Amino acid sequence: MFKNTKTKNMIVAALLCAIGIVIPIISPIKIILEPASFTLASHVAVFIAMFISPFVSLSVAIGTTIGFFIGGFPIVVVLRALSHVVFALVGAIILKNNPNLLSSKYKSLLFGIFIACIHGICEVLVVTPFYFGNALTSGYYSNGYVYAVILLVGIGTIVHSMIDYVISVYIWDAVKHAKVIQTGTV
């Protein structure tokens, strides 16, 4: 069906962008710990893109960011989405240089923890200036910086990232083993 890998990657990136934008909007599975909220599987598209290539991961991270911006999400949410460029690109480059990394459950778990830590740190770095600039909702300020930003955003993102990473690995494994359906034959 796809003879050109670049075309296939572009189409897959576009589909993953759409999935990455839609999941946070329509998913009924959300954990709300004011002032933060965590939507199950909201990072799956970025992780799957990361498993494919650095180009696809960069495209999906930027594409979902643009989608959140156009969708009218608060700027702090848009910039948190933009921070996904960092962990997605770092992860994709590591996977490109270590293509069998996901084959070992132990190595894959360590890799997921490493990427989740980068993810959490980046989101804390994005939210911190907004916190000290009094540009966040009042819920962030009622329990202080350590609770709202370090614990909820930082540690919460690490936990959320790991859950989404595990989901992504299972999906990726299933997709890799699926048979490709050929169309266009009668």
N, C-alpha and C positions, 0 to 999 in steps of 0.2 A: 504494500500500500504506500509506504513512504520510502522512496529511494534516496532522498536527500536528507541526511541527518540534521542539517541546519534547519530545514523546513519542519521536520518532526519536532525538534527541540523548541522551535518558536511556537508551534501549535500547542505542545505540552505546557510550555511556560504560560501561554495565554489562558489555557484551561485551569491551570493551577492558580493563576491570578484571580480568576473568577471565583474559584472555590475559596481561596483565601479571603476574599472580600465578603462573600455570602455567609460563610459559617458564623463569623461574629455577629452578623446582623440577625440571622434567623434561628440560630441554635437555641433550643429550649433548655440546654444543659449548661447553666451558669451558676457559679458559686460567687455570691456577693458577700464580701467582708468589707463593709464600708471603711474607707472610701474606694477600695479596689474591687474589681470584679474579674473573674477568670472564666472564660468560655472554653469548655472542653473541645479539643481538636482545632482550636483557632490557629495553631502554628503548624498543623499537619502539611498544608500546601508548601510552606517554606521549607520544611524538613525534607519532603519528597523532592523538591527542586534541588536541595543541597545534595541529595543522593545522586542526582543526575549529572550535574556539572556546575562549575563556578558561574558560567554564563547564565544558565537557567536559574540558579539560586539568586543571582543579582537581579535578573529580570523580574522574578516573582516578588522579591522583597521590595523593589522599587514600584512595581505594578500595584501591589496591595497598598502601599503607602499612598500612591496617587488616588486609588479607589477610596481610601478612607478620607482623603482631603476633599475629593469631589463629593463624597457622601455627607460632608458637613460635620464630621467628627471633631471634637475639641482638638486644638493644635497639639496639646500634650499627647493625646492618643496618636495623632498622625506622626509626631516625632518619635514616639515609642515604636511605632511600626517601622519607621525609617531606620531605627537602630538595629533592626533585624538584618540589615545589610551586613553588619559586622560579623555576627555569629554565623550567618548563612554562608558568607564568602570564606571565612576562616575554615568552617567545617567542610565546605565543598573542596577547598584546596587540599586540606588534609586527606579527604577521601580520594581525591584524584591521585595523590601521591602514595596512598595506602589502600588500593582498591579492595583488598580482602578484609578490611577492618570490621565491616558489619557481619562478616561470617562467624566471628567468634563472639559468643554472648558476653563474655567477660570484657573483652576489648571494646565491644560495642557499648556496653554499659559505662565503662570509664570514659569513652569518647562522648557519650550523651551527657554525663555529669560535667565534663570539661566545657562542652558547648553551652549547657544550661547555666554554668557559672558566668561565662562570657555574656550570655543573654541577660542574666540578672544584673550584672554590673553595668552593662550598657543602659538598661532601663532606669536604674538608679541615677546614672549620670545625666540622663535626659530629664528626669522628674525633679532632681535637686534644685536647679536654677528656678524652676517654676515654684517650688515650695518656698524658697527664700525670697522670691519676688512677689509673694502673696498672690499668685496667679492660679491657684487651685481651688477646688470647692472646699467649703468649710470643714468637711469630714476629715480632710488631711491634717487639719490643725488641732483638732480636739484631743488627740492622743500624742501629739508631738512627732518630731522628725524620725526618731529611731523606730517607733512603731509603724507610722504611716509609710515612710519611704524605705527604710532599711528592711524592716520585717515584712510588711505587706507587699511592697513593690519588689524589693530585692529577693528575699527568701521565697516569697510567694511566686515570683516569676521562675525561680530555679525549680521549684516543685512542679509548677504548671508546665514548664518546658520539658521536664523529664517525663511527665505523663503523656504529653503530646508526642514526644520523641518515641516512646515505646509504641504508641498507636501507629506512628509513621513507619517504624521498622516492620511491624506486622503487616501493614498495608503494602509496603515496598516488597517484602518477601513474597507476598501473595501475587503481586503484579509481575515480579520477575519470573515466577513459575507458571503464570497463566499462558495459555496458548493464544496466539494472535489470531483474530478472526479476519479472514480475507473477505473482502467485499468486492462487488463488481462482476461476479461470475453468475451466470444464469444456469 
